[in-house]
């Protein structure tokens, strides 16, 4: 459970990890800060020793907890060398880590970097004696780029270099394997109780008789929702029971999705066909929850309240969840304008310019570009070289009574067809629906009827 939802958990933080992350913040403040609190702990427990040589077994209980996190913090920070008031062997002022991790310590443990200087130059002879001729050039590469001012402490896990408790927790937590389906199981359109139940089903943790028997609860299993009274396990309740199997076959046939041996295998395969870029893809991503939840509710009502929901009611409730609309019909008397980014001569004799010329009172403008819709809602554009065009569009639409909204590309097929035809150099002007090309006429009729356009994958 104590894993991010992206890794199959519930997004909860383990208390031990959170406590350790907060102790790491204490260490960061202690290393970086010059506050009275930091000066007190440095004087009492640190003294003049390098941080790597702190004994974590001495001091109060609170200090021991902080001292045990010192090496975790030191592993993820580095010093940007400026004035050189750092320990030569134990402070991390180079990218590869402190020198003591690669070379034997020669001379004093308390040697400072600035003590290797002679006037404004580095003492190459001293450096050769300390690190050897083979490594002195690597050391000088870091030392020669020193700038003036105070040393800067950098937290390497963040671009800004500032410490973050969240990133500290991310450094120490246990990691799980990434689950690509998490965005569908925890989709914002699903109630939280549905998402939690589907998460439990994925991890075989819902309270069916089979799971209770596995943990040692001696019960006689009997399904309360089927006439045969079969053994109750997760697959039987959510997938194999007559009503559930019928619904899974029905939806699989509509969307061209195959069924596998059990609930988890089927859901795993269906997730591969989910996509947030189309209506059908979104429904496929949510389909496992829309199908499984009514049957799980039916089982719980029958098991806990001794009340059986009739099969046709559960069937209708599951089917109602699957209903969706493709293109919303515009109310009688209103006009709808579907536009495409490939359209030309706007705002002129086509598009919104034509609506204004015809003195149409109210227009619903549908775009298949969420970027442009977001620009309209925020009243600002995101590309600097479109400034002139954008100001003209704003003036035009502000002079009209209109509603700008997003439509999936399946719902914008008429505009797409016209835009592609215009790109090819075709020109046509018809006043009667019967005179337009047959393919375009069929798309307009489907649009008028509100019939959804489906995009399915067949395997």
C-alpha positions in Angstrom: 0.0 0.0 0.0 2.8 2.4 0.8 3.8 3.0 -2.8 2.8 5.7 -5.3 -0.2 4.8 -7.4 2.2 4.8 -10.4 3.8 1.7 -8.9 0.7 -0.1 -7.9 0.2 1.3 -4.4 -2.4 3.5 -2.7 -0.2 6.6 -2.6 0.3 6.3 1.2 3.7 7.2 2.8 5.3 4.8 5.3 5.6 6.6 8.6 9.2 5.3 9.1 10.2 6.7 5.7 8.5 10.1 6.4 10.2 10.3 9.8 13.6 9.6 8.2 12.9 12.2 5.5 12.2 14.8 8.2 15.4 13.9 10.0 17.2 14.4 6.7 15.8 18.0 6.6 17.3 18.5 10.1 20.6 17.3 8.8 20.4 19.7 5.8 19.6 22.6 8.0 22.4 21.6 10.3 25.0 21.5 7.6 23.9 24.6 5.8 22.6 26.8 8.5 24.2 29.3 10.9 21.2 29.6 13.2 21.5 29.4 16.9 20.0 25.9 16.8 22.6 24.7 14.3 25.5 26.3 16.2 24.4 24.6 19.4 24.3 21.1 17.9 27.6 21.7 16.0 29.3 22.8 19.1 28.0 19.9 21.2 28.2 16.9 18.8 30.3 17.9 15.8 33.0 20.2 16.8 35.8 20.5 14.1 35.3 17.0 12.7 34.1 16.3 9.2 30.5 15.2 8.8 31.6 11.7 7.5 33.4 11.0 10.8 30.4 11.7 13.1 29.7 8.8 15.6 26.0 8.0 15.4 26.2 5.9 18.6 26.8 8.8 21.0 24.4 11.5 22.2 20.7 11.7 23.0 18.1 9.6 21.2 17.1 12.5 19.0 20.7 13.2 18.0 21.2 9.5 17.2 18.3 9.5 14.8 19.6 12.6 13.1 23.2 11.3 13.0 22.0 8.0 11.3 20.7 10.2 8.4 23.9 12.2 7.9 25.4 9.8 5.3 22.1 9.7 3.4 22.1 13.4 3.0 25.8 13.6 2.2 25.3 11.0 -0.6 22.8 13.3 -2.4 24.5 16.7 -1.9 27.7 18.4 -3.1 29.5 21.7 -2.5 30.0 24.3 -5.2 33.5 25.2 -4.3 34.1 29.0 -3.8 36.3 30.1 -0.9 37.7 26.7 -0.2 36.7 26.4 3.5 35.9 22.7 3.0 37.6 19.5 4.1 40.0 18.3 1.4 39.4 14.6 2.0 35.8 14.3 3.4 33.7 17.1 1.8 32.1 16.4 -1.5 33.4 19.3 -3.6 33.9 17.2 -6.8 31.3 15.3 -8.8 32.7 11.9 -8.2 32.3 12.1 -4.4 34.7 12.8 -1.6 38.4 12.0 -2.2 38.6 9.6 0.7 36.3 7.2 -1.1 38.9 6.8 -4.0 42.2 7.5 -2.4 44.0 6.8 0.9 44.1 9.8 3.3 47.5 11.3 3.4 48.4 13.9 6.0 45.9 15.5 8.3 42.2 14.5 8.3 41.3 18.1 8.9 43.1 19.5 5.9 41.1 22.3 4.2 41.0 22.9 0.4 42.2 26.5 0.9 45.3 25.3 2.6 46.5 23.9 -0.8 46.9 27.4 -2.2 50.0 29.6 -2.5 48.9 33.2 -3.0 46.6 33.0 -6.0 47.9 29.7 -7.3 47.4 26.1 -6.3 50.3 24.3 -4.6 50.8 21.6 -7.3 53.7 20.0 -5.4 51.5 19.6 -2.3 48.7 18.2 -4.4 51.1 15.7 -6.0 52.2 14.5 -2.5 48.6 14.1 -1.4 46.9 12.5 -4.4 49.8 11.4 -6.6 50.8 12.4 -10.1 48.0 10.3 -11.8 45.2 12.2 -10.1 46.5 15.7 -9.7 45.2 16.8 -13.1 41.7 15.7 -12.3 41.9 17.6 -9.0 43.2 20.8 -10.7 40.2 20.7 -13.1 37.9 21.3 -10.2 40.1 23.7 -8.3 40.8 26.0 -11.3 37.1 26.8 -11.8 36.6 28.2 -8.3 34.7 31.5 -8.1 34.7 34.1 -5.4 32.2 34.2 -2.5 31.0 31.6 0.0 30.7 27.9 -0.7 27.2 26.9 -2.0 25.5 23.7 -0.8 23.6 21.9 -3.6 20.9 19.3 -3.3 21.6 17.2 -6.4 18.1 15.7 -6.7 16.5 19.0 -7.5 17.3 21.4 -10.4 17.2 24.4 -8.2 19.7 22.8 -5.7 17.3 23.4 -2.8 16.5 20.6 -0.4 13.1 19.0 -0.6 11.5 16.7 1.9 9.5 15.1 -0.9 12.7 14.3 -2.9 14.4 13.1 0.3 11.5 10.6 0.9 11.8 9.5 -2.8 15.5 8.8 -2.2 14.9 6.4 0.7 11.6 4.8 0.0 11.1 1.2 -1.3 10.4 1.2 -5.0 8.0 -0.9 -6.9 7.6 -1.7 -10.6 5.9 0.9 -12.7 2.3 0.2 -13.6 1.3 1.8 -16.9 -2.4 1.3 -16.2 -2.6 3.4 -13.0 -4.1 6.5 -14.6 -7.1 4.4 -15.7 -7.7 2.7 -12.4 -7.5 6.0 -10.5 -9.2 8.1 -13.2 -10.7 11.4 -12.0 -14.1 10.4 -13.5 -14.3 7.3 -11.3 -15.6 7.6 -7.7 -12.9 6.9 -5.2 -14.7 3.8 -3.8 -14.7 2.3 -7.2 -11.0 2.9 -7.7 -10.2 1.4 -4.3 -12.3 -1.7 -5.0 -10.6 -2.2 -8.4 -7.2 -1.8 -6.8 -8.1 -4.5 -4.3 -9.3 -6.8 -7.0 -6.1 -6.3 -8.9 -4.1 -7.4 -5.9 -6.6 -10.2 -5.1 -7.7 -8.5 -1.8 -11.5 -8.2 -2.1 -13.4 -10.1 0.5 -14.7 -13.1 -1.4 -14.9 -16.5 0.3 -11.9 -17.9 -1.5 -9.6 -15.2 -0.1 -11.0 -15.8 3.4 -10.3 -19.5 3.2 -6.8 -18.8 2.1 -6.0 -16.8 5.2 -7.3 -19.6 7.4 -10.9 -18.7 8.0 -12.9 -22.0 8.0 -16.1 -21.3 6.0 -18.2 -23.2 3.5 -18.3 -21.1 0.3 -21.5 -20.6 -1.7 -22.2 -17.9 -4.2 -25.3 -16.0 -3.1 -25.9 -14.5 -6.6 -26.2 -17.6 -8.8 -28.8 -20.3 -8.7 -26.1 -23.1 -8.8 -24.5 -21.9 -5.6 -21.0 -22.3 -6.9 -17.7 -21.8 -5.1 -17.2 -18.0 -4.7 -13.9 -16.6 -5.8 -12.9 -13.3 -7.5 -13.2 -14.6 -11.0 -16.6 -16.1 -10.4 -18.0 -12.9 -9.0 -16.5 -10.4 -11.4 -15.9 -12.4 -14.6 -17.2 -16.0 -14.9 -20.7 -15.8 -13.5 -23.4 -16.0 -16.2 -24.5 -12.4 -16.1 -20.9 -11.1 -15.7 -19.6 -13.3 -18.6 -22.5 -12.1 -20.8 -21.6 -8.4 -20.2 -17.9 -9.0 -20.7 -18.7 -10.7 -24.0 -21.1 -8.0 -25.0 -18.6 -5.1 -24.4 -15.7 -7.1 -25.9 -17.7 -7.6 -29.1 -18.5 -3.9 -29.4 -15.0 -2.7 -29.0 -13.2 -5.6 -30.6 -11.5 -6.7 -27.4 -10.7 -10.4 -26.7 -11.5 -12.2 -23.5 -8.8 -14.2 -21.6 -8.9 -16.9 -19.0 -9.6 -14.7 -15.9 -10.4 -11.2 -14.8 -6.9 -9.9 -14.3 -5.6 -11.2 -17.6 -8.5 -9.7 -19.5 -8.2 -6.3 -17.8 -4.4 -6.2 -18.4 -4.9 -6.8 -22.1 -7.7 -4.2 -22.4 -5.5 -1.6 -20.7 -3.2 -1.9 -23.7 -6.0 -0.6 -26.0 -6.9 2.4 -23.8 -6.0 5.9 -25.0 -6.8 9.3 -23.7 -6.9 10.8 -27.2 -10.3 9.5 -28.2 -13.7 8.8 -26.8 -13.5 5.1 -27.4 -10.0 4.9 -25.9 -11.2 6.6 -22.7 -14.1 4.2 -22.4 -11.9 1.2 -23.0 -9.6 2.4 -20.2 -12.6 2.8 -17.8 -14.4 -0.3 -19.0 -13.0 -2.7 -16.3 -14.4 -0.5 -13.5 -17.7 0.2 -15.3 -18.3 -3.6 -15.7 -16.9 -4.9 -12.4 -18.4 -2.4 -9.9 -22.2 -3.3 -10.4 -21.5 -7.0 -10.1 -19.4 -6.5 -7.0 -22.2 -4.3 -5.5 -24.7 -7.0 -6.3 -22.6 -9.6 -4.5 -22.2 -7.5 -1.4 -25.9 -6.7 -1.2 -26.7 -10.4 -1.5 -24.0 -11.5 0.9 -24.4 -8.9 3.6 -28.1 -7.9 3.4 -29.5 -11.2 2.2 -31.2 -9.4 -0.7 -30.7 -10.5 -4.2 -30.8 -7.9 -7.0 -32.5 -9.3 -10.0 -30.1 -10.1 -12.8 -31.8 -7.8 -15.3 -31.5 -4.9 -12.9 -27.7 -5.5 -12.5 -27.5 -5.9 -16.3 -29.3 -2.6 -17.0 -27.2 -0.7 -14.4 -23.9 -2.0 -15.9 -25.2 -1.2 -19.4 -26.2 2.3 -18.3 -22.7 3.0 -17.2 -21.5 2.1 -20.7 -23.7 4.5 -22.5 -21.9 7.4 -24.1 -22.6 10.2 -26.5 -20.6 10.9 -29.6 -21.8 14.3 -30.9 -24.2 16.3 -28.9 -27.1 17.6 -31.0 -27.4 21.3 -31.1 -30.7 22.7 -29.9 -33.2 23.7 -32.6 -32.5 27.3 -33.8 -28.9 27.3 -32.8 -25.8 26.9 -35.0 -22.7 24.8 -34.5 -19.4 25.6 -36.1 -16.8 22.9 -36.4 -13.4 24.2 -37.3 -10.1 22.6 -38.2 -6.5 24.0 -37.9 -6.0 23.4 -41.7 -8.8 25.8 -42.6 -8.0 28.9 -44.7 -9.4 32.4 -45.3 -10.3 32.9 -41.6 -11.7 35.2 -40.5 -13.1 35.8 -44.0 -15.8 34.1 -46.0 -15.5 30.9 -44.1 -15.6 29.9 -40.4 -16.5 32.5 -37.8 -16.3 35.3 -40.4 -19.1 33.7 -42.4 -21.3 33.4 -39.2 -20.8 37.1 -38.6 -21.6 38.0 -42.2 -24.8 35.9 -42.0 -25.7 37.7 -38.7 -26.1 34.4 -36.8 -27.0 35.2 -33.2 -25.5 32.3 -31.3 -22.8 29.9 -32.4 -21.3 26.8 -30.7 -17.7 26.6 -31.8 -16.2 23.1 -31.6 -12.4 22.6 -31.9 -10.5 19.3 -31.8 -7.5 21.1 -30.4 -7.5 21.3 -26.6 -4.5 23.7 -26.7 -6.5 26.3 -28.6 -9.5 25.9 -26.3 -7.3 26.4 -23.3 -5.9 29.6 -24.9 -9.5 30.8 -25.4 -10.5 30.1 -21.8 -7.4 31.8 -20.4 -7.7 34.7 -22.9 -4.0 34.4 -23.9 -2.1 32.5 -26.5 1.0 30.4 -26.1 2.9 31.1 -29.3 4.4 34.6 -29.7 4.3 34.6 -33.6 0.5 34.2 -33.6 -0.1 37.5 -31.8 -1.6 39.3 -34.8 -3.9 36.4 -35.7 -5.0 35.9 -32.1 -6.0 39.5 -31.7 -8.2 39.4 -34.8 -9.8 36.1 -33.6 -10.6 37.6 -30.1 -12.1 40.7 -31.6 -14.3 38.7 -34.0 -15.6 36.2 -31.3 -16.1 39.0 -28.7 -18.4 40.7 -31.2 -20.5 37.5 -31.3 -22.5 35.4 -28.9 -20.6 32.1 -28.9 -19.5 29.2 -26.9 -16.0 27.6 -27.5 -15.6 24.0 -26.4 -13.5 20.9 -27.2 -14.6 17.9 -29.3 -12.7 14.8 -30.0 -11.4 14.4 -33.5 -14.0 11.7 -34.2 -16.6 14.4 -33.7 -14.9 16.8 -36.0 -14.9 14.6 -39.1 -16.9 17.0 -41.3 -14.5 19.9 -40.6 -11.5 17.6 -41.2 -13.0 16.5 -44.6 -13.5 20.0 -45.7 -10.1 21.2 -44.6 -8.4 18.3 -46.4 -10.4 19.1 -49.5 -9.3 22.7 -49.4 -5.7 21.8 -48.9 -5.9 19.7 -52.1 -7.2 22.8 -54.0 -10.8 21.7 -54.4 -13.5 24.4 -54.4 -17.3 23.8 -54.0 -20.3 25.8 -53.0 -23.6 24.0 -52.5 -26.8 25.2 -50.9 -28.6 21.9 -50.8 -27.5 18.9 -48.8 -28.2 16.5 -51.7 -25.6 18.2 -53.9 -22.6 17.7 -51.6 -20.3 14.6 -52.2 -21.7 11.4 -50.9 -19.1 10.8 -48.2 -19.4 14.3 -46.9 -23.2 14.0 -46.9 -23.0 10.8 -44.8 -20.8 12.5 -42.3 -23.2 15.4 -42.0 -26.2 13.1 -41.5 -24.4 11.2 -38.8 -23.5 14.5 -37.1 -27.1 15.7 -37.3 -28.4 12.4 -35.8 -25.8 12.5 -33.0 -24.5 9.0 -33.9 -21.1 8.4 -32.2 -18.1 7.8 -34.3 -16.2 4.7 -33.0 -12.6 3.9 -33.4 -11.9 0.3 -32.4 -8.9 -2.0 -32.6 -9.5 -5.6 -33.7 -7.0 -8.4 -32.8 
